[in-house]
Structures are given as structure tokens and as C-alpha cells.
Amino acid sequence: QVQLVASGGALVQPGGSLRLSCAASGSIDSIVAMGWYRQAPGQGRELVATITIGGRINYGDSVKGRSTISRDAAKTTGALQMNNLNPEDVNVYYCHADYSRWGRIWGQGAQHTVSS
């Protein structure tokens, strides 16, 4: 059984930093990519960042230049560091893992808030 466990939501001050994590279990050898999307109320999911098994990285325009995605050596846990947060970063963040066999699996959403 494949499963993703994401870090919980956080409250961060404007200009602060946030570190997200996402741990995958089950069929690990078939993971081809991991990453995050985010979703504001009434809107579709927006790309935050993804990283492939080969290390290719893609960032969404709204976080490019202030975010870093990485994964551990076992390629089962992804991490996302976001800096210089602003109110537009208030969203529900969803991690995902793409499996060659199962397709895209989503983790539970986590609400992150930026407020002073």
C-alpha cells in the first residue's frame, strides 16, 4: 500500500521561512518524482516544486528564487524549504509522489498561514 505522510501546517511571520517534508512508503522503487502543489480557496492547484528521480527540478513561478526542493538519499522523503514568505503563500499545501505503477498519489493537505 502506498502512502504519503506530510508535515503539519504552520504559522509563519511575513519574511519568515518554512520547511515542509513528505515521506513515502510502499512501492518506493517505483517512485519517479515527488513534489508539492498548493491550493487557495476556490482555486485550482498550483505547482510549487517537483523533483524527479533523476534530480530534475521544476519550480512554480510564484516561489522561484526563494524555494529549494530536495530529497534524501533513499529517495523516499522530499523536503521543501521556502523563504521570505508573504501573505500570498497562505494556502493548503499538498505533497505528491508519482509512481510508475500507480500514477500520482497525494498526501494529506496542510494549511500554512503567513501572519504577524
C-alpha positions in Angstrom: 0.0 0.0 0.0 1.4 3.4 -1.0 1.2 6.2 1.5 2.4 9.7 1.9 2.8 11.4 5.2 3.3 15.2 5.1 4.4 17.6 7.8 1.7 19.5 9.5 0.6 23.1 9.0 2.4 26.0 10.4 2.0 29.7 11.2 4.9 31.8 9.9 5.6 35.5 10.1 6.0 37.6 6.9 9.5 37.3 5.7 10.0 34.0 7.6 10.8 30.5 6.4 9.0 27.3 6.2 10.3 23.7 5.8 7.9 21.0 4.6 8.6 17.3 4.4 6.8 14.4 2.8 7.6 10.7 3.5 6.6 8.0 1.1 6.1 4.3 1.9 5.1 1.3 -0.2 6.3 0.6 -3.7 9.2 3.0 -3.1 11.2 1.6 -6.0 8.6 2.8 -8.5 8.7 6.5 -7.4 9.7 8.7 -10.3 9.0 12.2 -8.8 7.9 14.0 -5.7 6.8 17.5 -5.0 4.2 19.9 -3.8 1.3 21.8 -5.1 -0.8 24.4 -3.2 -4.4 25.4 -3.4 -6.2 28.6 -2.3 -9.9 28.5 -1.6 -12.0 28.4 -4.8 -8.9 27.9 -7.0 -7.1 25.1 -8.7 -3.9 23.5 -7.5 -0.8 25.5 -8.3 2.7 24.0 -8.8 5.1 24.8 -6.0 8.0 22.5 -6.8 8.8 19.0 -8.1 11.9 16.9 -8.2 12.3 13.8 -10.4 14.2 10.6 -9.5 16.9 11.9 -11.8 17.2 15.1 -9.9 15.4 17.4 -12.4 13.7 20.2 -10.6 10.8 22.5 -11.5 9.6 25.4 -9.5 6.4 27.4 -9.8 6.8 31.0 -10.9 5.4 32.3 -7.6 8.1 30.6 -5.5 11.0 30.5 -7.9 14.2 32.0 -6.4 13.1 31.6 -2.8 12.5 27.9 -2.5 14.6 24.8 -2.6 13.3 21.3 -3.0 15.4 18.2 -2.2 15.1 14.6 -1.4 17.0 12.2 0.8 19.5 9.6 -0.4 16.9 6.8 -0.1 14.6 8.9 -2.4 11.7 8.3 0.0 11.4 11.7 1.7 11.2 15.0 0.0 11.8 18.4 1.6 10.8 21.9 0.6 12.4 25.0 2.1 10.5 28.2 1.4 12.0 31.6 2.4 10.8 35.1 2.5 7.2 34.1 2.9 4.4 36.6 2.2 0.6 36.6 2.6 0.2 35.1 -0.9 1.8 32.0 0.3 -1.1 31.2 2.6 -2.5 28.0 1.1 -3.2 24.4 1.7 -0.1 22.6 0.6 -0.3 19.1 -0.9 2.7 16.8 -1.4 2.6 14.2 -4.1 4.6 11.2 -5.3 4.5 10.0 -8.9 4.7 6.2 -9.2 5.5 4.5 -12.5 2.9 1.8 -11.5 0.3 3.8 -9.6 0.4 7.2 -11.0 0.2 10.3 -8.8 -0.6 9.8 -5.1 -1.4 12.8 -2.9 -0.7 13.3 0.7 -2.9 15.0 3.1 -3.2 18.7 2.8 -1.6 21.0 5.3 -2.7 24.6 5.9 0.2 27.1 6.2 -0.5 30.6 7.3 1.6 33.7 7.0 0.7 36.3 9.5 2.2 38.7 12.0 
